[in-house]
Amino acid sequence: MYYFINEYLLPKNSSVEHSAMQRVKLFNHYRTPAQIVTKAYDRLLHQTLQKFNVPDQHVLNMFDYFQQATAVAPVVRHTEDLHLPVAYAVEVGNNFSRVFNGDDLVENVGFIPGTIGRVFYQEYLDNQGNRLSTDLWDWRGFKSATQYFGQNGKLVMERYYTPAGETVMEQYFVANTAGEPLASRILLENYQGQAERFFQNTTQLFNFFIAELSRLDPETTTLISDRPGTGIQPLLQLDDASRKYVMVPIYHAKTLNDPLHAPIDGFLEPAFDNAPHFNGFITPTAAQAQHLQTRYPKMAVTNIEPVATTPIAQSTLRPWSERGKELLVVGRLAPDRQLDQLIRVVALVKHQQPEIQCDIYGFGDPEYQKTLQNLIGELKLTANVRLLDYQADLADHYDDYRLLVNTDIADGGPMSMLEAQAHGLPVVSYRFDYGPQDYIQDGQDGYLIGAGDQLTMADQIVKLMASPKLWTEFSEAAFKKQHTEHTYLKTWHRWQRLLAI
């Protein structure tokens, strides 16, 4: 079995999770059993998987595993399905129902966001209105856990169940120095014939879980860490015959523009310091692979791009005339993305093309989004720039746009560049480590701009937007490159060579 180790799969994900989802589909398409492994407790996980068209059997969550809930057919539960006492009165609200026994409020029944009354939690109150406990319901329709609270209202214990209601795990909490709950002990009950196993926290439990996946696999297990902060430590703890790989999804050094000598990122450092323990490291770009190989000559480093697509014979390029939108920006909304500079670039473009439109898709810190919105207002761009939310189905929107623009400081290799090119979008981007120099052929399918050179970026955008003929040449070049060099089959062959599949 092939396991891709991640922290979570959320309704809004980074390129780390998107890359894992594409890879697990690729492996299973070519009849090589693979699963994304997630650590976080998430009652909405299987609802999320539907949004990304990922089959349940392609994902294995640690809590699902220990709760014997890896294959549960969803059942919709509403308040009336909870079999409340007949004497209770239910006052239905938009987000939750209040349950009364006479004049006393005894329960709150919360609903899963975005659903009509689908049960998410059952909160029990004493006669003073204090919360005693809360039953947590899984999206699939079973009571998954119960939280218990002390006299001060703070969490003291969680109990986890199988779908049949059997207790399989308990987690205990103590107050930290700030008085907030801190996990102090986990009790795993009746697992593999042993009555009790104790763990200090979910990290220790996850280490055990990964080791169990390897131990119980009848064949040689291959484990690939996707998110360094989650996957590296359990692989370092694993001393068996399994094969262990580390994806390097980020710029690996702490200092910009010094990848060969600067201190290593804290999450990656333990893996690099113990490189012989791993079978290999995988980067999204050839440039990063070369830098790591130079810095660590004994390290086995391979470059595999995170995006694959259909062969050109099976693909259709949408022409300029059928693309109603113009500039596209995709990614996390954060200061290191330098979106303030991007907005100022649009202001420069507007001087020559007053009707220019730019849509920014992504999620991030609300306060940072406010600063961007304020800047849009200050520069009188409210009719030109839109901050749009994260889109799970963004691949369906690329064909609507003409250019992808990127002003990042650093990255591990933006997936959006490859995805955009696969849809025939030329890319105009600052030069940075890593991605632009690997993915963009300057002057052929996009433009590489010196970091911070907003004026040149604006000029190159205007140059392409003012000439449908030039844009078509760039678009065709980007489209052809992706649909010939990065097809599903060619990408699969790269994985086959690396993993000897």
ABEGO torsion letter per residue (X at the ends): XBBBBBABBBABBBAAAAAAAAAAAAAAAAGBBBBBBBABBBAAAAAAAAAAGBBAAABBBAAAAAAGAABBBBBBBBAAAAGBBAABBBBBBAABBBBBBEABBABBBBBBBGBBGBBABBBBBBAAGBBABBBBBBAAGBBABBBBBBAAGBBABBBBBBAAGBBABBBBBBBBAAGBBBBABBBBBGBGGBABBBBABAAAAAAAAAAAAAAABABBBBBBBABAAAAAAAAAABBBABBBBBBBABBABABBGBAAABBBBAAAAAAAAAAAABAEBBBABAAAAAAAAAABAABBBBBBBABBBBBAAABBBBBAAABABBBBBBEBBBAAAGAAAAAAAAAAAAAABAABBBBBBEBEBAAAAAAAAAAAAAAGAAAABBBBBBBAAAAAAAAABABBBBABABBAGBAAAAAAAAAGBBBBBBBBOBGAAAABBBGAAEBBBBBGBAAAAAAAAAAAAABAAAAAAAAAAAAAAAAAAABAAAAAAAAAAAAGX
